Amino acid sequence: MSTTPAPAAPTVTPAVLHRLVQDGRAPRLLDVRTPGEFRTAHIPGSYNVPLNTLREHRAELLAHLDEDVVLVCRSGARAAEAEQALAEAGLPNLRVLAGGIVAWEAAGAPVDRGPERWDMERQVRLVAGSVVLATGLVGVFVPGAHLIGTAIGAGLTYAALSNSCAMGVLLSRLPYNRGPRADIRTVITELRSTP
């Protein structure tokens, strides 16, 4: 049985989006990263709707979004998931910022900055590397301990192949990454107050 991959989400380049913002024709920008990531750096005028919140409340969000929406995350993967969730709920013509906030910053476009934090990818590398190193060292004295590191390696391989990361999801729940809570009432109030 063969499975066909989901079609790629339509994208907009940082240069095109920056031009739209400068011309006063900016679409709604929904940043689907964690509140902590959003606080660190985000596109001015964007709204923080974390991916889990968006998935859970997409029907409520539809009434407050038009067809001119660009979804933003770190590199584009979570934004593509958000695009799929909103499209399934009935919102057409969504776009994803190609390359995410990383590409936006690389293009020299403006960013609102808050307190510096490690991004999720760096946190995953630290935790995974530390577990593998520790279990490798402990494995010298405790037979079988290295298998924990092997399991982490298998999990990272799966994460790369599936473009998902269970460790990243778990780390995003830590207080360090949560930042101020982005509840749906606040998001909808913000969406209503801005044309």
C-alpha positions as protocol buffer text, in pm:
chain_id: "A"
residue {
  index: 1
  type: MET
  ca { x: 0 y: 0 z: 0 }
}
residue {
  index: 2
  type: SER
  ca { x: 152 y: 331 z: -101 }
}
residue {
  index: 3
  type: THR
  ca { x: 72 y: 657 z: 62 }
}
residue {
  index: 4
  type: THR
  ca { x: 94 y: 985 z: -118 }
}
residue {
  index: 5
  type: PRO
  ca { x: 240 y: 1269 z: 83 }
}
residue {
  index: 6
  type: ALA
  ca { x: 16 y: 1561 z: 164 }
}
residue {
  index: 7
  type: PRO
  ca { x: 54 y: 1845 z: -83 }
}
residue {
  index: 8
  type: ALA
  ca { x: 297 y: 2112 z: 25 }
}
residue {
  index: 9
  type: ALA
  ca { x: 139 y: 2417 z: 184 }
}
residue {
  index: 10
  type: PRO
  ca { x: 142 y: 2728 z: -35 }
}
residue {
  index: 11
  type: THR
  ca { x: 421 y: 2961 z: 72 }
}
residue {
  index: 12
  type: VAL
  ca { x: 513 y: 3326 z: 61 }
}
residue {
  index: 13
  type: THR
  ca { x: 876 y: 3435 z: 65 }
}
residue {
  index: 14
  type: PRO
  ca { x: 1012 y: 3670 z: 331 }
}
residue {
  index: 15
  type: ALA
  ca { x: 1085 y: 3932 z: 61 }
}
residue {
  index: 16
  type: VAL
  ca { x: 727 y: 3930 z: -71 }
}
residue {
  index: 17
  type: LEU
  ca { x: 576 y: 3936 z: 277 }
}
residue {
  index: 18
  type: HIS
  ca { x: 807 y: 4219 z: 385 }
}
residue {
  index: 19
  type: ARG
  ca { x: 702 y: 4420 z: 79 }
}
residue {
  index: 20
  type: LEU
  ca { x: 331 y: 4363 z: 165 }
}
residue {
  index: 21
  type: VAL
  ca { x: 393 y: 4479 z: 523 }
}
residue {
  index: 22
  type: GLN
  ca { x: 582 y: 4789 z: 405 }
}
residue {
  index: 23
  type: ASP
  ca { x: 304 y: 4874 z: 158 }
}
residue {
  index: 24
  type: GLY
  ca { x: 41 y: 4851 z: 433 }
}
residue {
  index: 25
  type: ARG
  ca { x: -115 y: 4541 z: 275 }
}
residue {
  index: 26
  type: ALA
  ca { x: 0 y: 4293 z: 539 }
}
residue {
  index: 27
  type: PRO
  ca { x: -207 y: 3977 z: 574 }
}
residue {
  index: 28
  type: ARG
  ca { x: -297 y: 3843 z: 917 }
}
residue {
  index: 29
  type: LEU
  ca { x: 18 y: 3687 z: 1055 }
}
residue {
  index: 30
  type: LEU
  ca { x: -41 y: 3394 z: 1290 }
}
residue {
  index: 31
  type: ASP
  ca { x: 274 y: 3278 z: 1467 }
}
residue {
  index: 32
  type: VAL
  ca { x: 217 y: 2918 z: 1578 }
}
residue {
  index: 33
  type: ARG
  ca { x: 529 y: 2881 z: 1794 }
}
residue {
  index: 34
  type: THR
  ca { x: 523 y: 2852 z: 2172 }
}
residue {
  index: 35
  type: PRO
  ca { x: 464 y: 3173 z: 2369 }
}
residue {
  index: 36
  type: GLY
  ca { x: 825 y: 3156 z: 2489 }
}
residue {
  index: 37
  type: GLU
  ca { x: 958 y: 3140 z: 2132 }
}
residue {
  index: 38
  type: PHE
  ca { x: 721 y: 3420 z: 2029 }
}
residue {
  index: 39
  type: ARG
  ca { x: 842 y: 3644 z: 2312 }
}
residue {
  index: 40
  type: THR
  ca { x: 1203 y: 3595 z: 2206 }
}
residue {
  index: 41
  type: ALA
  ca { x: 1148 y: 3722 z: 1850 }
}
residue {
  index: 42
  type: HIS
  ca { x: 845 y: 3773 z: 1630 }
}
residue {
  index: 43
  type: ILE
  ca { x: 732 y: 3969 z: 1327 }
}
residue {
  index: 44
  type: PRO
  ca { x: 579 y: 4303 z: 1435 }
}
residue {
  index: 45
  type: GLY
  ca { x: 200 y: 4285 z: 1415 }
}
residue {
  index: 46
  type: SER
  ca { x: 182 y: 3906 z: 1430 }
}
residue {
  index: 47
  type: TYR
  ca { x: -50 y: 3716 z: 1664 }
}
residue {
  index: 48
  type: ASN
  ca { x: 71 y: 3427 z: 1877 }
}
residue {
  index: 49
  type: VAL
  ca { x: -160 y: 3127 z: 1837 }
}
residue {
  index: 50
  type: PRO
  ca { x: 44 y: 2823 z: 1946 }
}
residue {
  index: 51
  type: LEU
  ca { x: -10 y: 2520 z: 1724 }
}
residue {
  index: 52
  type: ASN
  ca { x: -188 y: 2320 z: 1995 }
}
residue {
  index: 53
  type: THR
  ca { x: -424 y: 2611 z: 2069 }
}
residue {
  index: 54
  type: LEU
  ca { x: -490 y: 2658 z: 1698 }
}
residue {
  index: 55
  type: ARG
  ca { x: -572 y: 2290 z: 1648 }
}
residue {
  index: 56
  type: GLU
  ca { x: -801 y: 2279 z: 1950 }
}
residue {
  index: 57
  type: HIS
  ca { x: -988 y: 2603 z: 1873 }
}
residue {
  index: 58
  type: ARG
  ca { x: -969 y: 2625 z: 1493 }
}
residue {
  index: 59
  type: ALA
  ca { x: -1349 y: 2643 z: 1455 }
}
residue {
  index: 60
  type: GLU
  ca { x: -1359 y: 2945 z: 1689 }
}
residue {
  index: 61
  type: LEU
  ca { x: -1072 y: 3110 z: 1503 }
}
residue {
  index: 62
  type: LEU
  ca { x: -1237 y: 3075 z: 1161 }
}
residue {
  index: 63
  type: ALA
  ca { x: -1495 y: 3342 z: 1240 }
}
residue {
  index: 64
  type: HIS
  ca { x: -1214 y: 3592 z: 1302 }
}
residue {
  index: 65
  type: LEU
  ca { x: -990 y: 3516 z: 1006 }
}
residue {
  index: 66
  type: ASP
  ca { x: -1030 y: 3609 z: 643 }
}
residue {
  index: 67
  type: GLU
  ca { x: -867 y: 3440 z: 348 }
}
residue {
  index: 68
  type: ASP
  ca { x: -550 y: 3648 z: 372 }
}
residue {
  index: 69
  type: VAL
  ca { x: -356 y: 3465 z: 643 }
}
residue {
  index: 70
  type: VAL
  ca { x: 13 y: 3380 z: 660 }
}
residue {
  index: 71
  type: LEU
  ca { x: 127 y: 3124 z: 916 }
}
residue {
  index: 72
  type: VAL
  ca { x: 469 y: 3158 z: 1079 }
}
residue {
  index: 73
  type: CYS
  ca { x: 688 y: 2928 z: 1287 }
}
residue {
  index: 74
  type: ARG
  ca { x: 1061 y: 2877 z: 1329 }
}
residue {
  index: 75
  type: SER
  ca { x: 1131 y: 2710 z: 995 }
}
residue {
  index: 76
  type: GLY
  ca { x: 794 y: 2630 z: 834 }
}
residue {
  index: 77
  type: ALA
  ca { x: 710 y: 2278 z: 959 }
}
residue {
  index: 78
  type: ARG
  ca { x: 466 y: 2374 z: 1237 }
}
residue {
  index: 79
  type: ALA
  ca { x: 313 y: 2644 z: 1016 }
}
residue {
  index: 80
  type: ALA
  ca { x: 246 y: 2378 z: 750 }
}
residue {
  index: 81
  type: GLU
  ca { x: 69 y: 2167 z: 1015 }
}
residue {
  index: 82
  type: ALA
  ca { x: -137 y: 2472 z: 1114 }
}
residue {
  index: 83
  type: GLU
  ca { x: -222 y: 2536 z: 748 }
}
residue {
  index: 84
  type: GLN
  ca { x: -348 y: 2180 z: 713 }
}
residue {
  index: 85
  type: ALA
  ca { x: -559 y: 2208 z: 1032 }
}
residue {
  index: 86
  type: LEU
  ca { x: -720 y: 2538 z: 926 }
}
residue {
  index: 87
  type: ALA
  ca { x: -774 y: 2418 z: 569 }
}
residue {
  index: 88
  type: GLU
  ca { x: -950 y: 2106 z: 701 }
}
residue {
  index: 89
  type: ALA
  ca { x: -1172 y: 2336 z: 910 }
}
residue {
  index: 90
  type: GLY
  ca { x: -1271 y: 2530 z: 597 }
}
residue {
  index: 91
  type: LEU
  ca { x: -1035 y: 2828 z: 566 }
}
residue {
  index: 92
  type: PRO
  ca { x: -896 y: 2838 z: 210 }
}
residue {
  index: 93
  type: ASN
  ca { x: -599 y: 3016 z: 56 }
}
residue {
  index: 94
  type: LEU
  ca { x: -369 y: 3004 z: 357 }
}
residue {
  index: 95
  type: ARG
  ca { x: 3 y: 3056 z: 310 }
}
residue {
  index: 96
  type: VAL
  ca { x: 311 y: 2962 z: 511 }
}
residue {
  index: 97
  type: LEU
  ca { x: 612 y: 3190 z: 549 }
}
residue {
  index: 98
  type: ALA
  ca { x: 882 y: 3000 z: 358 }
}
residue {
  index: 99
  type: GLY
  ca { x: 1169 y: 2928 z: 594 }
}
residue {
  index: 100
  type: GLY
  ca { x: 982 y: 3075 z: 891 }
}
residue {
  index: 101
  type: ILE
  ca { x: 1116 y: 3338 z: 1127 }
}
residue {
  index: 102
  type: VAL
  ca { x: 1470 y: 3213 z: 1057 }
}
residue {
  index: 103
  type: ALA
  ca { x: 1440 y: 3312 z: 689 }
}
residue {
  index: 104
  type: TRP
  ca { x: 1259 y: 3636 z: 783 }
}
residue {
  index: 105
  type: GLU
  ca { x: 1549 y: 3741 z: 1006 }
}
residue {
  index: 106
  type: ALA
  ca { x: 1807 y: 3626 z: 748 }
}
residue {
  index: 107
  type: ALA
  ca { x: 1637 y: 3855 z: 494 }
}
residue {
  index: 108
  type: GLY
  ca { x: 1695 y: 4149 z: 730 }
}
residue {
  index: 109
  type: ALA
  ca { x: 1324 y: 4206 z: 790 }
}
residue {
  index: 110
  type: PRO
  ca { x: 1219 y: 4372 z: 1118 }
}
residue {
  index: 111
  type: VAL
  ca { x: 1168 y: 4165 z: 1433 }
}
residue {
  index: 112
  type: ASP
  ca { x: 1033 y: 4258 z: 1775 }
}
residue {
  index: 113
  type: ARG
  ca { x: 1271 y: 4110 z: 2035 }
}
residue {
  index: 114
  type: GLY
  ca { x: 1215 y: 4005 z: 2392 }
}
residue {
  index: 115
  type: PRO
  ca { x: 1433 y: 3814 z: 2637 }
}
residue {
  index: 116
  type: GLU
  ca { x: 1674 y: 3576 z: 2464 }
}
residue {
  index: 117
  type: ARG
  ca { x: 1595 y: 3203 z: 2492 }
}
residue {
  index: 118
  type: TRP
  ca { x: 1734 y: 2892 z: 2336 }
}
residue {
  index: 119
  type: ASP
  ca { x: 1517 y: 2779 z: 2048 }
}
residue {
  index: 120
  type: MET
  ca { x: 1348 y: 2440 z: 2070 }
}
residue {
  index: 121
  type: GLU
  ca { x: 1586 y: 2269 z: 1828 }
}
residue {
  index: 122
  type: ARG
  ca { x: 1886 y: 2369 z: 2039 }
}
residue {
  index: 123
  type: GLN
  ca { x: 1712 y: 2248 z: 2357 }
}
residue {
  index: 124
  type: VAL
  ca { x: 1638 y: 1910 z: 2195 }
}
residue {
  index: 125
  type: ARG
  ca { x: 2003 y: 1875 z: 2089 }
}
residue {
  index: 126
  type: LEU
  ca { x: 2118 y: 1956 z: 2445 }
}
residue {
  index: 127
  type: VAL
  ca { x: 1882 y: 1708 z: 2613 }
}
residue {
  index: 128
  type: ALA
  ca { x: 1934 y: 1429 z: 2359 }
}
residue {
  index: 129
  type: GLY
  ca { x: 2312 y: 1474 z: 2357 }
}
residue {
  index: 130
  type: SER
  ca { x: 2328 y: 1485 z: 2736 }
}
residue {
  index: 131
  type: VAL
  ca { x: 2124 y: 1165 z: 2772 }
}
residue {
  index: 132
  type: VAL
  ca { x: 2333 y: 982 z: 2512 }
}
residue {
  index: 133
  type: LEU
  ca { x: 2659 y: 1101 z: 2673 }
}
residue {
  index: 134
  type: ALA
  ca { x: 2546 y: 1014 z: 3026 }
}
residue {
  index: 135
  type: THR
  ca { x: 2414 y: 669 z: 2935 }
}
residue {
  index: 136
  type: GLY
  ca { x: 2727 y: 597 z: 2734 }
}
residue {
  index: 137
  type: LEU
  ca { x: 2946 y: 679 z: 3035 }
}
residue {
  index: 138
  type: VAL
  ca { x: 2721 y: 497 z: 3282 }
}
residue {
  index: 139
  type: GLY
  ca { x: 2711 y: 202 z: 3041 }
}
residue {
  index: 140
  type: VAL
  ca { x: 3079 y: 138 z: 3118 }
}
residue {
  index: 141
  type: PHE
  ca { x: 2975 y: 42 z: 3472 }
}
residue {
  index: 142
  type: VAL
  ca { x: 2610 y: -61 z: 3428 }
}
residue {
  index: 143
  type: PRO
  ca { x: 2550 y: -311 z: 3150 }
}
residue {
  index: 144
  type: GLY
  ca { x: 2259 y: -216 z: 2926 }
}
residue {
  index: 145
  type: ALA
  ca { x: 2249 y: 154 z: 3020 }
}
residue {
  index: 146
  type: HIS
  ca { x: 2368 y: 242 z: 2669 }
}
residue {
  index: 147
  type: LEU
  ca { x: 2035 y: 116 z: 2537 }
}
residue {
  index: 148
  type: ILE
  ca { x: 1871 y: 435 z: 2666 }
}
residue {
  index: 149
  type: GLY
  ca { x: 2098 y: 633 z: 2435 }
}
residue {
  index: 150
  type: THR
  ca { x: 2010 y: 394 z: 2153 }
}
residue {
  index: 151
  type: ALA
  ca { x: 1639 y: 462 z: 2216 }
}
residue {
  index: 152
  type: ILE
  ca { x: 1703 y: 838 z: 2205 }
}
residue {
  index: 153
  type: GLY
  ca { x: 1885 y: 791 z: 1873 }
}
residue {
  index: 154
  type: ALA
  ca { x: 1591 y: 592 z: 1737 }
}
residue {
  index: 155
  type: GLY
  ca { x: 1352 y: 864 z: 1851 }
}
residue {
  index: 156
  type: LEU
  ca { x: 1558 y: 1134 z: 1680 }
}
residue {
  index: 157
  type: THR
  ca { x: 1569 y: 930 z: 1360 }
}
residue {
  index: 158
  type: TYR
  ca { x: 1191 y: 893 z: 1369 }
}
residue {
  index: 159
  type: ALA
  ca { x: 1157 y: 1266 z: 1442 }
}
residue {
  index: 160
  type: ALA
  ca { x: 1360 y: 1348 z: 1131 }
}
residue {
  index: 161
  type: LEU
  ca { x: 1169 y: 1107 z: 908 }
}
residue {
  index: 162
  type: SER
  ca { x: 824 y: 1210 z: 1034 }
}
residue {
  index: 163
  type: ASN
  ca { x: 907 y: 1580 z: 1074 }
}
residue {
  index: 164
  type: SER
  ca { x: 773 y: 1567 z: 1430 }
}
residue {
  index: 165
  type: CYS
  ca { x: 950 y: 1564 z: 1762 }
}
residue {
  index: 166
  type: ALA
  ca { x: 807 y: 1414 z: 2079 }
}
residue {
  index: 167
  type: MET
  ca { x: 1099 y: 1551 z: 2282 }
}
residue {
  index: 168
  type: GLY
  ca { x: 1030 y: 1900 z: 2147 }
}
residue {
  index: 169
  type: VAL
  ca { x: 663 y: 1868 z: 2244 }
}
residue {
  index: 170
  type: LEU
  ca { x: 762 y: 1764 z: 2596 }
}
residue {
  index: 171
  type: LEU
  ca { x: 1018 y: 2043 z: 2628 }
}
residue {
  index: 172
  type: SER
  ca { x: 764 y: 2299 z: 2506 }
}
residue {
  index: 173
  type: ARG
  ca { x: 558 y: 2225 z: 2819 }
}
residue {
  index: 174
  type: LEU
  ca { x: 835 y: 2336 z: 3055 }
}
residue {
  index: 175
  type: PRO
  ca { x: 777 y: 2674 z: 3227 }
}
residue {
  index: 176
  type: TYR
  ca { x: 1090 y: 2810 z: 3053 }
}
residue {
  index: 177
  type: ASN
  ca { x: 923 y: 2761 z: 2714 }
}
residue {
  index: 178
  type: ARG
  ca { x: 565 y: 2847 z: 2796 }
}
residue {
  index: 179
  type: GLY
  ca { x: 598 y: 3215 z: 2869 }
}
residue {
  index: 180
  type: PRO
  ca { x: 269 y: 3398 z: 2913 }
}
residue {
  index: 181
  type: ARG
  ca { x: -26 y: 3175 z: 2831 }
}
residue {
  index: 182
  type: ALA
  ca { x: -186 y: 3239 z: 2493 }
}
residue {
  index: 183
  type: ASP
  ca { x: -546 y: 3153 z: 2570 }
}
residue {
  index: 184
  type: ILE
  ca { x: -807 y: 3154 z: 2297 }
}
residue {
  index: 185
  type: ARG
  ca { x: -1014 y: 3441 z: 2446 }
}
residue {
  index: 186
  type: THR
  ca { x: -713 y: 3672 z: 2442 }
}
residue {
  index: 187
  type: VAL
  ca { x: -623 y: 3571 z: 2087 }
}
residue {
  index: 188
  type: ILE
  ca { x: -978 y: 3631 z: 1961 }
}
residue {
  index: 189
  type: THR
  ca { x: -996 y: 3967 z: 2140 }
}
residue {
  index: 190
  type: GLU
  ca { x: -672 y: 4071 z: 1970 }
}
residue {
  index: 191
  type: LEU
  ca { x: -794 y: 3951 z: 1630 }
}
residue {
  index: 192
  type: ARG
  ca { x: -1120 y: 4147 z: 1670 }
}
residue {
  index: 193
  type: SER
  ca { x: -946 y: 4468 z: 1777 }
}
residue {
  index: 194
  type: THR
  ca { x: -728 y: 4489 z: 1470 }
}
residue {
  index: 195
  type: PRO
  ca { x: -860 y: 4520 z: 1117 }
}
